[in-house]
Amino acid sequence: MMARSLGDSGLETLEMACDLTLQTGIISSAIVLNEMRRLTEAAKPKTLIDISPSTPTLTLEPLADCSRYDTLRSERHVH
């Protein structure tokens, strides 16, 4: 069954999919085929459809406040 599922992908893709599957530690033909599909399918970006003018837009860029996380690490928050 595996040989029939190769299609135009080739043995190189099968070998890479097998290597990726072995790295997971769970070995099955379904996982190998799934890895092959991931390797051969082109990434398809999601298209934004029907964006209305009332869609909110970001006007103020959020700022990272690393000192906030330091206050969370104070003694009163330690378990």
LINRADA-V217964 format. One record per pair of residues at least 12 apart in sequence whose C-alpha atoms are under 7 Angstrom apart, sorted by the first residue. I is the first residue (numbers start at 1). GAP is how many residues later the second one is. If there is no record, write none. Layout:
# LINRADA-V217964
i=I gap=GAP
i=I gap=GAP
This chain:
# LINRADA-V217964
i=9 gap=31
i=13 gap=23
i=14 gap=22
i=17 gap=15
i=17 gap=18
i=17 gap=19
i=18 gap=14
